[in-house]
Amino acid sequence: MDVSTAKPAANEYSSGAAYVRGAFMPIAQAGISVLDWGFTRSDAVYDVVHVFRGGFFRLDDHLDRFARSMQARRLALPEDRPTIEAILHRCVALTGLADSYVAMVASRGRPRVFGSRRPADCENHLIAYAIPWIDVVPPDVQERGAHLWIASTPRVPDASVDPVVKNHQWSDLTSGLMEAHDHGFDTVVLCDSAGMATEGPGFNIFVVKDGRVLTPDRGALHGITRRSVLELCAELSIPAEIAPIPRALLEDADEVFLATTAGGVMPVSRVGGRILGNDRPGPLSARLKELYWRKHAEGWHRTEVRRDAEAPMRGGQDAS
Amino acid sequence: MDVSTAKPAANEYSSGAAYVRGAFMPIAQAGISVLDWGFTRSDAVYDVVHVFRGGFFRLDDHLDRFARSMQARRLALPEDRPTIEAILHRCVALTGLADSYVAMVASRGRPRVFGSRRPADCENHLIAYAIPWIDVVPPDVQERGAHLWIASTPRVPDASVDPVVKNHQWSDLTSGLMEAHDHGFDTVVLCDSAGMATEGPGFNIFVVKDGRVLTPDRGALHGITRRSVLELCAELSIPAEIAPIPRALLEDADEVFLATTAGGVMPVSRVGGRILGNDRPGPLSARLKELYWRKHAEGWHRTEVRRDAEAPMRGGQDAS
């Protein structure tokens, strides 16, 4: 389907809109070849930006990070940055959603020559989509504070897979998540093999101890919500630092909260067997959460979604 | 497309045949949703069996391993084992290929409830396909012996991602492969962080030293070709062992060869800067390679492809 020739009714897109190989389509039709190395070798990088009440949050920061991730894995797309940006706008516009979770994926694709095993021979391609908002932690759980398990599976070391390059290789995180659910917990944080806290499935973690806010210096994505939290701490004159966090400090924290594009600032009320404070979100976590959303409403780092956006198209590619 | 109602011309399947969510289709049409956790979280396990001159090689062993991989990741398919087996037969039969590379993938799928982040909520599904034979190392390169680079990227530790559970998380292997290509080498082997040899992208590695054959005891898939090589060594009364292999031993080997379903026994003639023997496949490697293929031709561990196979189908699922 090509955008210039097909204008499906809006409701076809209510579950989401995608862009795959030059064409826009309802999310239900958006697929990747089972032979694409983005699937068979998890050879892809991605990023996710959210749209809140009709505006992207820190869109440029996400596009910057996406570009850095691609460069780190030697991925190069046919679409340039203004085109990618226009595609994201158009995906959201097609859905008609005010609040949305918007993903961009650069996939290795397939070799131009059959049988090649060389990444450099592959035709890289962009997948983008906008879908209804997803919270990593459901709103009612955020209200009481998430129960956070500490995984027995160690996080993959940075030297083997760079966590700063946003990727789909979640096996260690998924192992931890299943373990957390087995114990009746909501979600999980992983430590590295030296017992230092890293991150969880889709979020950074913060620890509050003696009035200071700390977030791990290793094994973790350089989260854009993490950066936002550090900016909010500066605004509130709360000392905050990216630092090593031993497991013991995590277990002995005054407060813990999570930070992610898919949910913002999410307070934790239990860490493993330990109940924090009064088993509810801590005061500093709650304050940061409130400010994070209030500033959203005030237009902080906002880029209005272009509802009439027509993405410039590359010609000649088939949807497949 | 449903197999019972559509019988495309044979040439539609000449590039491959796939089974996705209850339907057979030409490989070009076989896709996975961009929202499937098998893609977005690389939450899938797989296996690959080859077909040589019309017969599967060690099909039961591959199905056994596939079942173990699924169990390890708590994946459960709607298709039972006889059904999966019938689907593989039918994929090959549809292509008309005598030599084929046949994959089965169990993917986490998507949550039954929108917004769930729980692996247990997902609808797991099977993808299978048969495509023309692919050698990990092209035949002309096998002839002169592969040039094997030793990666600077350490293999992901077994404790974080179990390499015995066959998975798509190839990022560390891909990093090594790109490094190998940068140095003009054909492929790569990774060592773990302690400097012990593990495996390469899609193959096990063997070292021959003082008449003994060794293969790493860690960081590596329990390859079915690896098992075949160990059986051949027993048949030839060559001492063989699964053992720790320090990098120094790899660099000081008399011979090195690779073992994989996608190519069999593949001799190596250079390891990093070092030329092995006379820069050609070593005598023991060549002997094992010859025997491996001769026994194939003699029907070793062979299951004839059922050319008239009709796979029993589950009803009611759409191709998507």
Interface residues (C-beta under 8 A of the other chain):
Chain A: G16 A18 V20 I27 A28 A30 G31 I32 S33 V34 L35 G38 F39 T40 R41 S42 D43 Y46 R73 R74 V105 F114 G115 R117 R118 P119 A120 I127 Y129 I131 P132 I134 D135 V136 P138 T153 P154 R155 V156 P157 A159 S160 V161 N167 H168 Q169 W170 S171 D172 L173 T174 L177 M178 H181 T187 S193 P201 G202 S320
Chain B: G16 A18 V20 I27 A28 A30 G31 I32 S33 V34 L35 G38 F39 T40 R41 S42 D43 Y46 R73 R74 V105 F114 G115 R117 R118 P119 A120 I127 Y129 I131 P132 I134 D135 V136 P138 T153 P154 R155 V156 P157 A159 S160 V161 N167 H168 Q169 W170 S171 D172 L173 T174 L177 M178 H181 T187 S193 P201 G202 S320
